[in-house]
Amino acid sequence: MLRIVPLTMQANTSQQSMTVLERPSLDERLMASVKAYYDSSQQEAFLTLESQLNDLAQHIQMVSKAS
């Protein structure tokens, strides 16, 4: 994965800007992987909890209708 970063150079007295491609450091790549894993784990946990709450709500409705 490459990311574009601005690079400013001084040439004589004029200032020039250009763009270079920079490879992310290992730390940045590891942190991105950890964050992606954490986000997917959080999403999965949320969906599981949501499903369990829906099941509980249906059960409560059935019990309240029966009484």
C-alpha distances in whole Angstrom, upper triangle without the diagonal:
4,7,10,13,17,19,22,25,28,30,34,35,33,29,26,23,20,16,14,10,9,7,7,10,11,13,11,9,12,14,11,12,16,16,15,17,20,19,20,23,24,24,26,28,29,30,32,34,34,36,38,39,40,42,44,45,46,48,50,50,52,54,55,56,58,60
4,7,10,13,15,19,21,25,27,30,31,29,25,23,19,16,12,10,6,6,5,7,10,12,14,12,11,14,15,13,15,18,18,17,20,22,22,23,26,27,27,29,31,32,32,35,37,37,38,41,42,42,45,46,47,49,51,52,53,55,57,58,59,61,63
4,6,10,12,16,19,23,25,28,29,26,23,20,17,14,10,9,6,6,7,7,11,14,15,11,12,15,15,13,16,19,18,18,21,22,22,23,26,27,27,29,31,31,32,35,36,37,38,41,42,42,45,46,47,48,51,52,53,55,56,57,58,61,62
4,7,10,13,16,20,22,25,26,23,20,17,13,10,7,6,5,6,9,10,13,17,18,14,15,19,18,17,19,22,21,21,24,26,25,26,29,30,30,32,34,34,35,38,39,39,41,44,44,45,47,49,49,51,53,54,55,57,59,60,61,63,65
4,6,10,13,17,19,23,23,20,17,14,11,9,6,6,6,7,10,11,13,17,17,15,16,20,19,18,21,23,22,22,26,27,26,28,31,31,31,34,36,36,37,40,41,41,43,45,46,47,49,51,51,53,55,56,57,59,61,61,62,65,66
4,7,10,14,16,19,19,17,13,11,7,6,5,6,9,10,13,14,17,20,21,18,20,23,22,21,25,27,25,26,29,30,29,31,34,34,34,37,39,39,40,43,44,44,46,48,49,49,52,53,54,55,58,58,59,62,63,64,65,68,69
4,7,10,13,16,17,14,11,9,6,5,6,7,10,10,14,15,17,21,21,19,21,25,24,23,27,29,28,29,32,33,32,34,37,37,37,40,42,42,43,46,47,47,49,52,52,53,55,57,57,59,61,62,63,65,67,67,69,71,72
4,7,10,13,13,11,7,6,5,6,8,10,13,14,18,19,20,24,25,23,25,28,27,27,30,32,31,32,35,36,35,38,40,40,41,43,45,45,46,49,50,50,52,55,55,56,58,60,60,62,64,65,65,68,70,70,71,74,75
4,6,10,10,9,6,5,6,8,11,12,15,16,19,21,22,26,27,25,27,30,30,30,33,35,34,35,38,39,38,41,43,43,44,47,48,48,50,52,53,53,56,58,58,59,62,63,63,65,68,68,69,71,73,73,75,77,79
4,6,7,6,5,6,9,11,14,15,19,20,23,25,26,29,30,28,31,34,33,33,36,38,37,39,42,42,42,44,47,47,47,50,52,52,53,56,57,57,59,61,61,62,65,66,66,69,71,71,72,75,76,77,78,81,82
4,6,6,6,7,10,12,16,17,20,21,25,27,28,32,33,31,33,36,36,36,39,41,40,41,44,45,45,47,49,50,50,53,55,54,56,59,59,60,62,64,64,65,68,69,69,71,74,74,75,78,79,79,81,84,85
4,6,8,10,14,16,19,21,24,25,29,30,31,35,36,35,37,40,40,39,42,44,44,45,48,49,48,50,53,53,54,56,58,58,59,62,63,63,65,68,68,69,71,73,73,75,77,78,78,81,83,83,84,87,88
4,7,10,13,16,20,22,25,26,30,31,32,36,37,35,37,40,40,40,43,45,44,45,48,49,48,50,53,53,53,56,58,57,59,62,62,62,65,67,67,68,71,72,72,74,76,77,77,80,82,82,83,86,87
4,6,10,13,17,19,23,24,28,29,31,35,35,34,36,39,38,38,41,43,42,43,46,46,46,48,51,50,51,54,55,55,56,59,60,60,62,65,64,65,68,69,69,71,74,74,75,77,79,79,80,83,84
4,7,10,14,16,20,21,25,26,28,31,32,30,32,35,35,34,37,39,38,39,42,43,42,44,47,47,47,50,52,51,53,56,56,56,59,61,61,62,65,66,66,68,70,70,71,74,75,75,77,80,81
4,7,10,13,17,18,22,24,26,30,30,28,30,33,33,32,35,37,36,37,40,41,40,42,45,45,45,48,50,49,51,54,54,54,57,59,59,60,63,64,64,66,68,69,69,72,74,74,75,78,79
4,7,10,14,15,19,21,23,27,27,25,27,30,29,28,32,34,32,33,37,37,36,38,41,41,41,44,46,46,47,50,51,50,53,55,55,56,59,60,60,62,64,65,66,68,70,70,71,74,75
4,7,10,13,16,18,21,25,26,23,24,28,28,26,29,32,31,31,34,36,35,36,39,39,39,42,44,44,45,48,49,49,51,54,54,54,57,59,59,60,63,64,64,67,69,69,70,73,74
4,7,9,13,15,18,21,23,20,21,25,24,23,26,28,27,27,31,32,31,33,36,36,36,39,41,41,42,45,46,46,48,50,50,51,54,55,55,57,60,60,61,63,65,66,67,69,71
4,6,10,12,15,19,20,18,19,22,23,21,24,26,26,26,29,31,30,32,35,35,35,38,40,40,41,44,45,45,47,49,50,51,53,55,55,57,59,60,61,63,65,66,67,69,71
4,7,10,13,16,18,15,15,19,20,18,21,23,23,23,26,28,27,29,31,32,32,35,37,37,38,41,42,42,44,47,47,48,50,52,53,54,56,58,58,60,62,63,64,66,68
4,6,9,12,14,12,13,16,17,16,18,21,21,21,24,26,25,27,30,31,31,33,35,36,37,39,41,41,43,45,46,47,49,51,51,53,55,56,57,59,61,62,63,65,67
4,6,9,11,10,10,13,14,13,15,18,19,19,21,23,23,25,27,28,29,31,33,34,35,37,39,39,41,43,44,45,47,49,50,51,53,54,56,57,59,60,62,64,65
4,7,8,6,6,10,11,10,12,15,15,16,18,20,20,22,24,25,26,28,30,31,32,34,36,36,38,40,41,42,44,46,47,49,50,52,53,55,56,57,59,61,62
4,5,5,6,9,10,11,13,14,15,17,19,20,21,23,24,26,27,29,30,32,33,35,36,37,39,41,42,43,45,47,48,50,51,52,54,56,57,58,60,62,63
4,5,5,6,9,10,11,12,14,15,16,18,20,21,22,24,26,27,28,30,32,33,34,36,37,39,40,42,43,45,46,48,49,51,52,54,55,57,58,60,61
4,5,5,6,9,10,10,12,14,15,16,18,20,21,22,24,26,27,28,30,31,32,34,36,37,38,40,42,43,44,46,48,49,50,52,53,55,57,58,59
4,5,5,6,9,10,10,12,14,15,16,18,20,21,22,24,25,27,28,30,31,32,34,36,37,39,40,42,43,45,46,47,49,51,52,53,55,57,58
4,5,5,6,9,10,11,12,14,15,17,18,20,21,23,24,26,27,29,30,31,33,35,36,37,39,41,42,44,45,46,48,50,51,52,54,56,57
4,5,5,6,9,10,11,12,14,15,16,18,20,21,22,24,26,27,28,30,32,33,34,36,37,39,40,42,43,45,46,48,49,51,52,54,55
4,5,5,6,8,10,10,12,14,15,16,18,20,21,22,24,25,26,28,30,31,32,34,36,37,38,40,42,43,44,46,47,49,51,52,53
4,6,5,6,9,10,10,12,14,15,16,18,20,21,22,24,26,27,28,30,31,33,35,36,37,39,40,42,43,45,46,47,49,51,52
4,5,5,6,9,10,11,12,14,15,16,18,20,21,23,24,26,27,29,30,32,33,35,36,38,39,40,42,44,45,46,48,50,51
4,5,5,6,8,10,10,12,14,15,16,18,20,21,22,24,26,27,28,30,31,33,34,36,37,39,40,42,43,45,46,48,49
4,5,5,6,8,10,10,12,14,15,16,18,20,21,22,24,26,27,28,30,31,32,34,36,37,39,40,42,43,45,46,48
4,5,5,6,9,10,11,12,14,15,16,18,20,21,23,24,26,27,29,30,31,33,35,36,37,39,41,42,43,45,47
4,5,5,6,9,10,10,12,14,15,16,18,20,21,23,24,26,27,29,30,32,33,35,36,38,39,40,42,44,45
4,6,5,6,9,10,10,12,14,15,16,18,20,21,22,24,26,27,28,30,31,33,34,36,37,39,40,42,43
4,5,5,6,9,10,10,12,14,15,16,18,20,21,22,24,26,27,29,30,31,33,35,36,37,39,41,42
4,5,5,6,9,10,11,12,14,15,16,18,20,21,23,24,26,27,29,30,32,33,35,36,38,39,41
4,5,5,6,9,10,11,12,14,15,17,18,20,21,23,24,26,27,29,30,32,33,35,36,38,39
4,5,5,6,9,10,10,12,14,15,16,18,20,21,22,24,26,27,28,30,31,33,34,36,37
4,5,5,6,9,10,10,12,14,15,16,18,20,21,23,24,26,27,29,30,31,33,35,36
4,5,5,6,9,10,11,12,14,15,17,18,20,21,23,24,26,27,29,30,32,33,35
4,5,5,6,9,10,11,12,14,15,16,18,20,21,22,24,26,27,28,30,32,33
4,5,5,6,9,10,10,12,14,15,16,18,20,21,22,24,26,27,28,30,32
4,5,5,6,9,10,10,12,14,15,17,18,20,21,23,24,26,27,29,31
4,5,5,6,9,10,11,12,14,16,17,18,20,21,23,24,26,27,29
4,5,5,6,9,10,10,12,14,15,16,18,20,21,22,24,26,27
4,5,5,6,9,10,10,12,14,15,17,18,20,21,23,24,26
4,5,5,6,9,10,11,12,14,15,17,19,20,21,23,25
4,5,5,6,9,10,11,12,14,15,16,18,20,21,23
4,5,5,6,9,10,10,12,14,15,16,18,20,21
4,5,5,6,9,10,11,12,14,15,17,18,20
4,5,5,6,9,10,11,12,14,15,17,19
4,5,5,6,9,10,11,12,14,15,17
4,5,5,6,9,10,11,12,14,16
4,5,5,6,9,10,11,12,15
4,5,5,6,9,10,11,13
4,5,5,6,9,10,11
4,5,5,6,9,10
4,6,5,6,9
4,5,5,6
4,5,5
4,6
4
